[in-house]
């Protein structure tokens, strides 16, 4: 059961106590601790309290993510507290945050991103092996339609089986004696933050595995009330511009493509030096049909130095990707799902 909400915070520039909202999972609390520590270090004169509660996604771990018809599975209850003034900011895994927020809410500046890649985790009693080396019929555990589609495209000899639960639960399901799984694909960030890097066999990226990660993966999304200038200014002092701009561009890409249906979209962004010596954002992106038979992919560089230019670059990438066939793939997926909308993915 969720805990009772704290009383609303004082709406005043003289406010000294701020409440951070978060989910109750071990990883969510750990990630919130990172934000709290950064704020405590920068503002020792303020008090930053943590208030946790369960969300719909925490309460239902049996239904496959693709079968839910809401996108805010991990955020809605916390956003209700934010809008009511019971909390002043919410810490999310950014990839769980829908690209369309409540009209009264916005994302603040983001702290530096953790490793954004997916990783391969092998069942403990099996020998190490890459996805390509696994025997035909080996079972990969993932709840992500993005990963499922990319696996079908690159590794059609493998089978995919849904797996739900927090990271500890998933690892237990993988390692169980009667487990059907050969391996899991998880986000590197969650394992690294939990000190479980020893379970990582291989980091997966476009070069070594043909796998791109989820929009916002590895970053923490800090949601605030749109009119809360005090909290916006506070977060700006702990924010990391390159993380913020890259993630805003990724989210703009996804928002432009979605059109009412969560896209099996993979991205990979990095900062590179342009011919003129300036720093540019390079974005690779792919949309893959669920069965892996069709794909549209691009790589573009853009001059991104503000939130606005990040949003514009995301739109440019989306339009280019759509012109290469992504729009047709997404339209077919939407038709096949009979307008069901899968939620964004968990770690």
C-alpha positions in Angstrom: 0.0 0.0 0.0 1.2 3.5 -0.7 2.1 5.7 2.2 0.0 8.7 3.1 1.1 11.8 1.2 2.9 14.5 3.1 1.3 18.0 3.5 1.8 20.4 0.6 5.0 22.3 0.5 5.0 26.0 1.1 4.9 27.9 -2.2 7.4 30.6 -1.3 10.9 31.7 -2.4 11.9 31.4 1.3 11.1 27.7 1.3 13.9 25.7 3.0 12.4 22.2 3.0 11.8 20.3 -0.3 10.2 16.9 -0.8 11.5 14.5 -3.5 9.0 11.9 -4.8 10.1 8.5 -6.0 8.9 4.9 -6.5 9.6 2.4 -3.8 11.9 0.0 -5.7 15.5 -0.4 -4.6 16.8 1.1 -7.8 14.4 4.1 -7.7 15.4 4.9 -4.1 19.1 4.6 -5.0 18.7 6.9 -7.9 16.8 9.4 -5.7 19.6 9.2 -3.2 22.0 10.4 -6.0 19.9 13.4 -6.7 19.4 14.1 -3.0 23.2 13.9 -2.4 23.9 16.3 -5.3 21.4 18.8 -4.0 22.6 18.5 -0.4 26.1 19.2 -1.5 25.1 22.2 -3.5 22.6 23.6 -1.0 23.6 22.6 2.5 21.2 25.2 3.9 18.2 23.4 2.5 16.6 20.1 3.6 15.7 17.6 0.8 13.3 14.9 2.1 12.3 11.7 0.2 8.8 10.5 -0.1 8.2 7.2 -1.8 5.1 5.4 -3.0 4.2 2.5 -5.3 2.9 3.1 -8.8 0.6 1.0 -11.0 3.7 -0.6 -12.6 5.0 -1.7 -9.3 1.7 -3.2 -8.2 1.2 -5.3 -11.3 4.2 -7.4 -12.3 2.4 -10.2 -14.1 0.9 -8.5 -17.2 3.4 -8.1 -20.1 4.3 -4.5 -20.6 3.2 -4.6 -24.2 -0.4 -5.5 -23.0 -0.9 -2.4 -20.9 -2.9 0.4 -22.5 -1.3 3.3 -20.6 2.0 5.0 -21.0 2.3 6.5 -17.5 2.4 3.2 -15.7 5.4 4.4 -13.6 4.6 8.1 -13.2 0.9 8.9 -12.8 0.6 8.5 -9.0 3.7 10.6 -8.4 2.6 13.3 -10.8 -0.7 13.5 -8.9 1.4 14.3 -5.8 3.5 16.9 -7.7 0.5 18.7 -9.1 -1.2 18.8 -5.7 2.0 20.3 -4.1 2.7 17.4 -1.9 6.2 16.9 -3.5 8.4 19.5 -5.2 10.2 17.2 -7.6 10.1 13.6 -8.8 13.0 11.4 -9.7 12.3 9.0 -12.6 14.3 6.7 -14.8 14.0 8.9 -17.8 13.2 6.1 -20.2 10.0 5.4 -18.1 8.7 9.0 -18.6 6.2 9.4 -21.4 7.2 12.1 -23.9 3.9 14.0 -23.2 3.8 15.2 -19.6 0.8 16.7 -17.8 0.3 20.3 -18.9 1.4 21.7 -15.5 4.6 19.6 -15.3 8.0 19.8 -17.1 11.4 18.1 -16.9 14.2 20.1 -15.2 17.9 20.0 -16.1 19.3 16.5 -15.9 22.4 15.3 -14.0 25.2 13.5 -15.9 24.1 10.4 -17.6 25.2 6.9 -16.5 26.2 4.4 -19.3 23.3 4.3 -21.7 23.9 1.0 -23.3 22.1 -2.3 -23.0 24.1 -5.3 -21.6 24.0 -9.0 -21.9 23.7 -11.1 -18.7 24.3 -14.8 -18.9 22.7 -17.4 -16.6 25.2 -18.2 -13.9 25.8 -21.9 -14.7 26.3 -21.4 -18.4 29.6 -20.6 -20.2 30.0 -17.0 -21.4 28.9 -16.4 -25.0 27.7 -13.6 -27.2 24.2 -13.4 -28.7 25.7 -14.6 -32.0 27.4 -17.6 -30.4 24.2 -18.8 -28.6 22.7 -22.1 -29.9 19.6 -21.8 -31.9 16.5 -21.7 -29.7 18.3 -20.1 -26.8 15.9 -17.9 -24.8 16.5 -14.2 -24.2 14.5 -12.6 -21.4 13.3 -9.1 -22.0 10.0 -7.1 -21.6 11.0 -4.5 -24.2 9.4 -4.4 -27.7 12.5 -2.4 -28.9 14.9 -5.2 -27.8 12.5 -7.9 -29.1 12.4 -6.3 -32.6 16.2 -5.7 -32.8 16.8 -9.3 -31.7 14.5 -10.6 -34.3 16.3 -8.6 -36.9 19.9 -9.4 -35.9 19.6 -12.7 -34.2 16.6 -14.6 -35.7 18.0 -17.9 -34.3 17.1 -16.8 -30.7 13.7 -16.9 -28.9 12.4 -14.1 -26.7 10.4 -14.6 -23.6 8.9 -11.8 -21.5 10.3 -11.2 -18.0 9.0 -8.7 -15.5 10.0 -7.5 -12.0 12.8 -5.4 -10.6 16.4 -6.2 -11.4 16.9 -8.6 -8.5 13.7 -10.5 -9.4 14.8 -10.8 -13.0 18.2 -12.1 -12.1 16.6 -14.7 -9.7 14.4 -15.8 -12.6 17.4 -16.1 -14.9 19.5 -18.1 -12.4 16.8 -20.5 -11.1 17.6 -24.1 -11.8 14.4 -24.6 -13.8 14.8 -21.2 -15.6 13.9 -21.2 -19.3 16.2 -18.3 -19.9 19.7 -18.4 -21.4 20.3 -14.7 -20.8 18.7 -11.4 -20.1 19.2 -8.1 -21.8 19.1 -5.2 -19.3 20.1 -1.6 -19.1 23.7 -1.1 -18.0 22.8 1.8 -15.8 20.6 -0.1 -13.3 23.2 -2.8 -12.8 26.0 -0.3 -12.4 24.1 1.8 -9.9 23.2 -1.3 -7.9 26.8 -2.5 -7.8 26.0 -5.6 -10.0 28.6 -4.9 -12.7 30.1 -8.3 -12.2 26.9 -9.8 -13.9 27.6 -7.9 -17.1 29.1 -10.2 -19.8 29.0 -7.7 -22.7 28.0 -4.1 -23.4 25.8 -4.0 -26.5 25.9 -1.2 -29.0 25.5 -0.5 -32.7 29.1 -1.6 -33.5 29.5 -4.8 -31.7 25.9 -6.2 -31.6 23.7 -4.1 -33.8 21.7 -3.0 -30.8 20.6 0.6 -30.0 19.2 1.6 -26.6 16.0 3.2 -25.4 15.3 6.9 -25.5 16.6 8.5 -22.3 18.2 5.3 -21.1 20.9 5.8 -18.3 19.6 9.3 -17.5 17.5 10.5 -14.5 14.4 12.5 -15.4 13.6 15.1 -12.7 10.1 16.3 -13.1 8.9 19.6 -11.5 5.9 21.9 -11.7 6.2 24.1 -14.8 5.6 27.3 -12.8 8.2 26.4 -10.1 11.0 28.7 -11.0 12.7 28.2 -7.6 13.1 24.4 -8.2 14.1 25.0 -11.8 16.9 27.3 -10.8 18.0 24.9 -8.1 18.3 22.0 -10.6 20.1 24.1 -13.1 23.1 24.2 -10.7 23.4 20.4 -10.7 22.4 19.8 -14.3 24.7 18.6 -17.1 24.1 20.4 -20.4 25.2 17.6 -22.8 23.1 15.0 -21.0 20.1 17.4 -20.9 20.3 18.3 -24.6 21.0 14.8 -25.9 18.0 13.4 -23.9 15.7 16.2 -25.0 16.7 15.5 -28.6 16.0 11.8 -28.2 12.6 12.5 -26.5 11.7 14.9 -29.3 12.5 12.2 -31.9 10.3 9.7 -30.1 7.5 12.2 -29.5 7.4 13.1 -33.2 7.3 9.5 -34.3 4.9 8.1 -31.8 1.6 9.3 -33.2 -0.4 7.5 -30.5 1.7 4.4 -30.5 4.9 3.7 -28.5 7.6 3.0 -31.1 10.1 0.1 -31.1 12.7 2.8 -31.5 16.4 2.5 -30.7 18.8 5.4 -30.4 22.5 6.0 -29.8 23.8 9.5 -29.3 27.3 10.9 -28.8 29.0 14.3 -28.9 31.5 14.7 -31.7 33.6 17.5 -33.0 32.3 19.1 -36.2 34.5 20.3 -39.1 34.3 23.8 -37.8 35.6 22.7 -34.4 32.2 23.0 -32.7 30.6 20.2 -30.7 27.8 18.4 -32.5 25.3 15.8 -31.4 25.5 12.6 -33.5 22.3 10.6 -33.4 21.9 7.1 -34.7 18.3 5.8 -34.8 16.4 2.7 -35.9 12.8 1.6 -36.1 12.3 -2.1 -36.6 9.1 -4.1 -37.2 8.3 -6.5 -34.4 9.3 -9.5 -36.4 12.5 -7.9 -37.5 11.7 -8.1 -41.2 11.7 -4.4 -41.9 13.9 -1.6 -40.6 14.5 2.1 -41.2 17.8 3.6 -39.8 19.8 6.8 -40.1 22.7 8.6 -38.6 22.7 12.5 -38.5 24.8 15.2 -36.8 23.3 18.4 -35.5 24.3 21.6 -33.9 22.6 21.4 -30.5 23.4 24.0 -27.9 20.1 24.7 -26.2 16.8 23.0 -25.2 15.1 24.5 -28.3 17.8 23.3 -30.8 17.7 19.9 -29.2 13.9 19.7 -29.7 14.3 20.9 -33.3 17.1 18.3 -34.0 14.9 15.5 -32.7 12.1 16.6 -35.1 14.6 16.7 -38.0 15.8 13.1 -37.2 12.2 11.9 -36.9 11.2 13.3 -40.2 14.2 11.9 -42.0 13.6 8.5 -40.4 10.0 8.6 -41.4 11.0 9.3 -45.0 13.1 6.2 -44.9 10.1 4.0 -44.1 9.7 4.3 -40.3 6.2 5.8 -40.7 5.0 2.7 -42.6 6.5 0.3 -40.0 4.9 2.2 -37.2 1.5 2.4 -39.0 1.5 -1.4 -39.4 2.5 -1.9 -35.7 -0.4 0.4 -34.7 -2.8 -1.5 -36.9 -1.6 -4.9 -35.6 -2.1 -3.8 -32.0 -5.6 -2.6 -32.7 -4.7 0.8 -31.3 -3.4 -0.7 -28.0 -0.6 1.5 -26.7 2.3 -0.3 -24.9 4.0 1.5 -22.1 7.7 2.7 -22.1 10.1 0.1 -20.9 11.5 -0.6 -17.4 15.1 -1.2 -16.7 
